[in-house]
């Protein structure tokens, strides 16, 4: 239960941060391009990389800290950071083929699933 609370509280922080970045980017650049999402995804990748390398690997961060920050805060901020970490882990293990498959499958299937969901909801409604 403690793990769930850590993830949930971190997720709340990350979700609010994502919302605030989106609002800020919309105020600065307008709505013609999804600057908020792009900013969150790039910042999330950078922050996940910094966190994993510094806290988890170099300073032996606790499981609780990893859950709170990596799964909770970063997961609430952007799941793209988790996707990016998965890609880096596959690549670092020398799994170039599986890295490519994972990237292509994630992007193509996720976007395809979204369009299918849109179509399904429109067909039912």
N, CA and C of each residue as an Amber inpcrd file, in Angstrom:
protein
   375
   0.8260000  -1.2030000   0.0000000   0.0000000   0.0000000   0.0000000
   0.8590000   1.2500000   0.0000000   1.9900000   1.1860000   0.7300000
   2.8870000   2.3250000   0.7630000   3.3710000   2.6800000  -0.6440000
   3.6620000   1.6680000  -1.4630000   4.1140000   1.9060000  -2.8350000
   3.0510000   2.6330000  -3.6470000   1.8090000   2.2400000  -3.4730000
   0.7120000   2.8750000  -4.2040000   0.5830000   4.3360000  -3.8090000
   0.7150000   4.6350000  -2.5300000   0.6390000   6.0230000  -2.0720000
   1.7920000   6.8590000  -2.6100000   2.9770000   6.2780000  -2.6700000
   4.1260000   6.9940000  -3.2280000   3.8990000   7.3200000  -4.6980000
   3.4500000   6.3340000  -5.4530000   3.1960000   6.5480000  -6.8800000
   2.0610000   7.5500000  -7.0760000   0.9970000   7.4120000  -6.3090000
  -0.1630000   8.3050000  -6.4510000   0.1940000   9.7470000  -6.0970000
   0.9210000   9.9470000  -5.0170000   1.2730000  11.3170000  -4.6280000
   2.2550000  11.9230000  -5.6290000   3.2260000  11.1300000  -6.0890000
   4.1270000  11.6230000  -7.1250000   3.3820000  11.9210000  -8.4130000
   2.4440000  11.0490000  -8.7630000   1.6490000  11.2480000  -9.9720000
   0.8340000  12.5370000  -9.9360000   0.3150000  12.8640000  -8.7730000
  -0.4370000  14.1210000  -8.6260000   0.4710000  15.3170000  -8.9030000
   1.6730000  15.2720000  -8.3550000   2.6290000  16.3640000  -8.5700000
   2.9820000  16.4660000 -10.0510000   3.2900000  15.3190000 -10.6730000
   3.6550000  15.3250000 -12.0810000   2.5250000  15.7820000 -12.9870000
   1.3090000  15.3840000 -12.6870000   0.1540000  15.7790000 -13.5070000
  -0.0950000  17.2790000 -13.4320000   0.0150000  17.8220000 -12.2390000
  -0.1570000  19.2760000 -12.0790000   0.9520000  20.0160000 -12.8200000
   2.1810000  19.5150000 -12.7200000   3.2990000  20.1400000 -13.4320000
   3.0740000  20.1020000 -14.9380000   2.5840000  18.9620000 -15.4450000
   2.3000000  18.8480000 -16.8830000   1.2470000  19.8660000 -17.2980000
   0.2000000  19.9890000 -16.5060000  -0.8630000  20.9480000 -16.8020000
  -0.3100000  22.3780000 -16.8340000   0.4910000  22.7170000 -15.8380000
   1.0390000  24.0770000 -15.7580000   1.9780000  24.3830000 -16.9200000
   2.7840000  23.4230000 -17.3240000   3.6520000  23.6250000 -18.4840000
   2.7980000  23.8360000 -19.7310000   1.7400000  23.0560000 -19.8840000
   0.8390000  23.2250000 -21.0190000   0.1940000  24.5940000 -21.0550000
  -0.2570000  25.0560000 -19.9100000  -0.8690000  26.3920000 -19.8260000
   0.1580000  27.4640000 -20.1980000   1.3570000  27.3420000 -19.6590000
   2.4090000  28.3200000 -19.9300000   2.7730000  28.3480000 -21.4120000
   2.9450000  27.2000000 -22.0120000   3.3080000  27.1430000 -23.4330000
   2.1870000  27.6900000 -24.3140000   0.9420000  27.4360000 -23.9380000
  -0.1860000  27.9790000 -24.6950000  -0.2130000  29.4970000 -24.5990000
   0.0530000  30.0280000 -23.4130000   0.0880000  31.4880000 -23.2480000
   1.2130000  32.1170000 -24.0520000   2.3450000  31.4390000 -24.1240000
   3.4970000  31.9930000 -24.8340000   3.3550000  31.8360000 -26.3430000
   2.9830000  30.6410000 -26.7970000   3.0260000  30.3330000 -28.2230000
   1.6770000  30.1610000 -28.8970000   0.5850000  30.0900000 -28.1330000
  -0.7290000  29.8710000 -28.7290000  -1.0180000  28.3950000 -28.9190000
  -2.1030000  28.1210000 -29.6450000  -2.5750000  26.7340000 -29.7790000
  -2.3550000  26.1220000 -31.1610000  -1.6430000  26.8100000 -32.0530000
  -1.4720000  26.3070000 -33.4150000  -0.5920000  25.0670000 -33.4870000
   0.2540000  24.8560000 -32.4870000   1.1630000  23.7070000 -32.4340000
   1.1940000  23.2090000 -30.9960000   1.2810000  21.8930000 -30.7750000
   1.2450000  21.3670000 -29.3950000   2.5770000  21.5610000 -28.6450000
   2.9370000  22.8250000 -28.4190000   4.1980000  23.1380000 -27.7420000
   4.2440000  22.5920000 -26.3210000   3.1220000  22.5810000 -25.6400000
   3.0900000  22.0720000 -24.2740000   3.4710000  20.6100000 -24.2060000
   2.8830000  19.8010000 -25.0720000   3.1760000  18.3730000 -25.0920000
   4.6230000  18.1250000 -25.4900000   5.0930000  18.8270000 -26.5020000
   6.4800000  18.6810000 -26.9350000   7.4410000  19.0540000 -25.8050000
   7.1690000  20.1630000 -25.1430000   8.0220000  20.6190000 -24.0420000
   8.0420000  19.6010000 -22.9160000   6.8760000  19.1060000 -22.5460000
   6.7850000  18.1140000 -21.4690000   7.5270000  16.8310000 -21.8470000
   7.3840000  16.3680000 -23.0760000   8.0440000  15.1340000 -23.4940000
   9.5660000  15.2770000 -23.4950000  10.0670000  16.3930000 -24.0160000
  11.5100000  16.6090000 -24.0460000  12.0480000  16.8220000 -22.6280000
  11.3800000  17.6570000 -21.8630000  11.8200000  17.8960000 -20.4760000
  11.7370000  16.6080000 -19.6560000  10.6890000  15.8290000 -19.8850000
  10.5360000  14.5670000 -19.1660000  11.6540000  13.5950000 -19.4700000
  12.0630000  13.5260000 -20.7200000  13.1800000  12.6690000 -21.0910000
  14.4740000  13.1080000 -20.4140000  14.7140000  14.4100000 -20.4210000
  15.9070000  14.9460000 -19.7670000  15.8860000  14.6650000 -18.2660000
  14.7780000  14.9630000 -17.6400000  14.6720000  14.7660000 -16.1880000
  14.7670000  13.2960000 -15.8000000  14.1520000  12.4050000 -16.5930000
  14.2420000  10.9790000 -16.2990000  15.6870000  10.5120000 -16.4170000
  16.3800000  10.9600000 -17.4590000  17.7790000  10.5920000 -17.6290000
  18.6330000  11.0530000 -16.4660000  18.4420000  12.2990000 -16.0510000
  19.1890000  12.8320000 -14.9030000  18.8810000  12.0460000 -13.6410000
  17.6000000  11.7910000 -13.4020000  17.2020000  11.0880000 -12.1840000
  17.7680000   9.6760000 -12.1390000  17.5820000   8.9430000 -13.2130000
  18.0170000   7.5520000 -13.2240000  19.5320000   7.4650000 -13.0340000
  20.2630000   8.2880000 -13.7510000  21.7210000   8.2020000 -13.6630000
  22.2380000   8.6710000 -12.3010000  21.7460000   9.7990000 -11.8310000
  22.2880000  10.3550000 -10.5850000  21.7740000   9.6530000  -9.3400000
  20.4710000   9.5520000  -9.2070000  19.9260000   8.9950000  -7.9760000
  19.9020000   7.4750000  -7.9460000  19.4400000   6.8860000  -9.0170000
  19.2700000   5.4370000  -8.9930000  20.5950000   4.6930000  -9.1580000
  21.4850000   5.1990000  -9.9960000  22.7250000   4.4740000 -10.2540000
  23.8900000   4.9700000  -9.4090000  24.1030000   6.2650000  -9.3390000
  25.2910000   6.7950000  -8.6660000  25.1370000   6.9160000  -7.1610000
  23.9270000   7.2490000  -6.7210000  23.7260000   7.4690000  -5.2840000
  22.8580000   6.4010000  -4.6390000  22.6100000   5.3110000  -5.3830000
  21.8710000   4.1770000  -4.8540000  20.5550000   4.5910000  -4.1820000
  19.7300000   5.3360000  -4.9290000  18.4450000   5.7790000  -4.4030000
  17.5640000   4.6100000  -4.0090000  16.7870000   4.7900000  -2.9900000
  15.9180000   3.7330000  -2.4740000  14.8120000   3.3880000  -3.4680000
  14.2480000   2.2220000  -3.2870000  13.1150000   1.8020000  -4.1040000
  11.9670000   2.7930000  -3.9570000  11.7460000   3.2670000  -2.7460000
  10.6640000   4.2290000  -2.5080000  10.8960000   5.5260000  -3.2710000
  12.1410000   6.0110000  -3.2880000  12.4500000   7.2340000  -4.0200000
  12.2440000   7.0270000  -5.5120000  12.6520000   5.8870000  -6.0120000
  12.4610000   5.5800000  -7.4350000  10.9770000   5.5310000  -7.7870000
  10.1850000   4.8960000  -6.9370000   8.7400000   4.8410000  -7.1830000
   8.1310000   6.2410000  -7.1840000   8.4820000   7.0340000  -6.1940000
   7.9150000   8.3790000  -6.0580000   8.2890000   9.2700000  -7.2440000
   9.5720000   9.2640000  -7.6100000  10.0270000  10.1740000  -8.6570000
   9.8250000   9.5900000 -10.0570000  10.4040000   8.4210000 -10.3360000
  10.3860000   7.8900000 -11.7050000   8.9940000   7.4480000 -12.1390000
   8.3160000   6.6700000 -11.2960000   6.9930000   6.1710000 -11.6710000
   5.9230000   7.2290000 -11.3910000   5.9900000   7.8550000 -10.2170000
   4.9650000   8.8200000  -9.8170000   5.0910000  10.1560000 -10.5140000
   6.0920000  10.9370000 -10.1280000   6.2160000  12.3010000 -10.6790000
   6.4210000  12.2580000 -12.1920000   7.4160000  11.4820000 -12.6360000
   7.6950000  11.4750000 -14.0740000   6.5680000  10.7980000 -14.8600000
   5.9610000   9.7660000 -14.2840000   4.8340000   9.1240000 -14.9520000
   3.6340000  10.0450000 -15.0640000   3.4210000  10.8580000 -14.0370000
   2.3430000  11.8370000 -14.0970000   2.6670000  12.9920000 -15.0250000
   3.9420000  13.3280000 -15.1030000   4.3880000  14.4350000 -15.9630000
   4.3230000  14.0280000 -17.4230000   4.8450000  12.8480000 -17.7350000
   4.8100000  12.3340000 -19.0920000   5.1990000  10.8720000 -19.1190000
   4.3730000  10.0370000 -19.7230000   4.7770000   8.6420000 -19.8750000
   5.8140000   8.5070000 -20.9720000   6.0090000   9.5560000 -21.7470000
   7.0290000   9.5160000 -22.7820000   8.4110000   9.3550000 -22.1700000
   8.5840000   9.8570000 -20.9370000   9.8720000   9.6870000 -20.2630000
  10.1110000   8.2110000 -19.9430000   9.0780000   7.4900000 -19.5720000
   9.2150000   6.0550000 -19.3290000   9.5140000   5.3170000 -20.6290000
   8.8270000   5.6790000 -21.6800000   9.0830000   5.1030000 -22.9970000
  10.5330000   5.3600000 -23.4060000  11.0020000   6.5810000 -23.2100000
  12.3720000   6.9330000 -23.5710000  13.3820000   6.1250000 -22.7650000
  13.0960000   5.9290000 -21.4820000  13.9820000   5.1180000 -20.6430000
  13.9980000   3.6690000 -21.1220000  12.8440000   3.1230000 -21.4750000
  12.7820000   1.7590000 -22.0000000  13.6390000   1.6280000 -23.2610000
  13.5590000   2.6210000 -24.1420000  14.3570000   2.6150000 -25.3660000
  15.8490000   2.6270000 -25.0200000  16.2390000   3.4950000 -24.0860000
  17.6450000   3.5860000 -23.6940000  18.1400000   2.2790000 -23.0730000
  17.3110000   1.6510000 -22.2470000  17.7070000   0.3910000 -21.6200000
  17.8950000  -0.7100000 -22.6550000  16.9730000  -0.8110000 -23.5970000
  17.1210000  -1.7920000 -24.6700000  18.3900000  -1.5280000 -25.4810000
  18.5910000  -0.2710000 -25.8350000  19.7520000   0.1060000 -26.6360000
  21.0540000  -0.1960000 -25.8890000  21.1140000   0.1570000 -24.6090000
  22.3180000  -0.0710000 -23.8030000  22.6210000  -1.5510000 -23.6150000
  21.6080000  -2.4000000 -23.7130000  21.8170000  -3.8440000 -23.6290000
  22.2580000  -4.4260000 -24.9740000  22.3950000  -3.5680000 -25.9730000
  22.8200000  -4.0350000 -27.2880000  21.7110000  -4.6330000 -28.1210000
  20.4850000  -4.3340000 -27.7760000  19.3150000  -4.8930000 -28.4590000
  18.7890000  -3.9220000 -29.5180000  19.6230000  -3.6150000 -30.5210000
  19.2410000  -2.6340000 -31.5430000  17.9590000  -3.0290000 -32.2660000
  17.8240000  -4.2900000 -32.6280000  16.6360000  -4.7440000 -33.3460000
  15.3780000  -4.5510000 -32.5010000  15.4380000  -4.9940000 -31.2340000
  14.2740000  -4.8610000 -30.3670000  13.9890000  -3.3940000 -30.0230000
  15.0280000  -2.5780000 -29.9950000  14.8330000  -1.1400000 -29.7820000
  14.0050000  -0.5620000 -30.9210000  14.3880000  -0.8840000 -32.1380000
  13.6610000  -0.4000000 -33.3110000  12.2300000  -0.9140000 -33.3200000
  12.0540000  -2.1970000 -33.0470000  10.7130000  -2.7840000 -33.0100000
   9.8670000  -2.0860000 -31.9530000  10.4420000  -1.8720000 -30.7640000
   9.7060000  -1.2310000 -29.6680000   9.2820000   0.1910000 -30.0380000
  10.2100000   0.9550000 -30.6210000   9.8940000   2.3320000 -31.0050000
   8.7940000   2.3600000 -32.0580000   8.9800000   1.5830000 -33.1120000
   7.9840000   1.5730000 -34.1900000   6.6340000   1.0590000 -33.7070000
   6.6470000  -0.0430000 -32.9570000   5.3870000  -0.5970000 -32.4660000
   4.6900000   0.3710000 -31.5250000   5.4430000   1.0060000 -30.6450000
   4.8390000   1.9350000 -29.6900000   4.1810000   3.1120000 -30.3980000
   4.8960000   3.7000000 -31.3210000   4.3630000   4.8830000 -32.0120000
   3.2080000   4.4990000 -32.9330000   3.4230000   3.5150000 -33.7780000
   2.4000000   3.1430000 -34.7630000   1.1570000   2.5680000 -34.0850000
   1.3470000   1.6370000 -33.1580000   0.1870000   1.0190000 -32.5050000
  -0.5540000   1.9980000 -31.6030000   0.1740000   2.8700000 -30.9070000
  -0.4990000   3.8380000 -30.0300000  -1.3260000   4.8340000 -30.8300000
  -0.7480000   5.3500000 -31.9050000  -1.4990000   6.2950000 -32.7370000
  -2.6450000   5.5660000 -33.4410000  -2.3790000   4.3640000 -33.9180000
  -3.4370000   3.5690000 -34.5370000  -4.5710000   3.2750000 -33.5720000
  -4.2210000   2.9390000 -32.3240000  -5.2470000   2.6690000 -31.3160000
  -6.0770000   3.9110000 -31.0230000  -5.4280000   5.0640000 -31.0170000
  -6.1780000   6.3100000 -30.7950000  -7.1890000   6.5340000 -31.9240000
  -6.7240000   6.3910000 -33.1700000  -7.6460000   6.5720000 -34.2890000
  -8.7580000   5.5280000 -34.2670000  -8.4470000   4.2970000 -33.9000000
  -9.4760000   3.2740000 -33.7810000 -10.4770000   3.6460000 -32.6940000
  -9.9820000   4.1410000 -31.5600000 -10.8790000   4.5830000 -30.4880000
 -11.7810000   5.7130000 -30.9260000 -11.2200000   6.6680000 -31.6740000
 -12.0390000   7.7660000 -32.2070000 -13.1240000   7.2120000 -33.1340000
 -12.7140000   6.3260000 -34.0410000 -13.6690000   5.7440000 -34.9820000
 -14.7520000   4.9600000 -34.2360000 -14.3400000   4.1480000 -33.2570000
 -15.2820000   3.3080000 -32.5110000 -16.2950000   4.1760000 -31.7520000
 -15.8040000   5.2230000 -31.1050000 -16.7160000   6.0880000 -30.3630000
 -17.6960000   6.7980000 -31.2910000 -17.2220000   7.2090000 -32.4590000
 -18.0930000   7.8690000 -33.4250000 -19.1180000   6.8940000 -34.0120000
 -18.7020000   5.6600000 -34.2220000 -19.5850000   4.6520000 -34.7880000
 -20.6780000   4.2660000 -33.8040000 -20.3410000   4.2380000 -32.5270000
 -21.3090000   3.8610000 -31.4960000 -22.2430000   5.0320000 -31.1870000
 -21.7290000   6.2240000 -31.2360000 -22.5160000   7.4130000 -30.8450000
 -23.5240000   7.8190000 -31.8870000
